[in-house]
Amino acid sequence: MKAKIKAGDSVVVIAGNARGQRAKVLQVLPTSNRVLVEGINKRKNYEKKSQENPEGAITEREAPIHLSNVMLADKYDSKRSEA
């Protein structure tokens, strides 16, 4: 499946918990048909103690979501105006 969505595009999430939210695509993962969207599908990442991070840390990262759950913002707006 060829993705029409590229990194830097503005998209709208059309399915899932973040339905209706607009964001920018950070990365496209074509082998798994997924995209990394800024601020959507956040997951906690637990980092071990290390020399740089002596306390350890809990950070939040975006997890990839499936291509079928996002739509280009321009296309979404044109569909909304037709209805």
Buried (B, 14 or more C-beta within 10 A) or exposed (E): EEBEBEEEBBBBBBEEEBEEBBBBBBEBEEEEEBBBBEEBBEEEEEEEEEEEEEEEEEEEEBEBBEBEBBBBBEEBEEEEEEE
